Amino acid sequence: MKLNPNLKNVTNVKKLTLGKVCPSCHYIVPVHERYCYHCGLNFMKHARCAVVDAGKHSFPTMRDTQTCPKCHHKISGTNRYCNYCGYDMLKNQ
């Protein structure tokens, strides 16, 4: 088993940005999310999502936010689905 060279010291571990790949749309989302904010897939039903080093990938910024009308959490303005409850944000448009 080979160790990731980025894990040689604690400083590099802290710098790693981890994400998981959605098995449905292959979009990279932060590890802690329960729903894919690109396609709305419920990760709790698909617990085998791969964890990847997302350092070379970028996540949408939170500068533009919207509030989910179902659960009232603030989410990124670029999300199609709420990452807390899976609500389709385009449903009301």
Buried (B, 14 or more C-beta within 10 A) or exposed (E): EEEEEEEEEEEEEEEEBEBBBBBBEEBBBEEEBBBBBBBBBBBEEEEEBEEBEBEEEEBBEEEEEBEBEBEEBEBBEBBBBBBBBBBEBEEEE
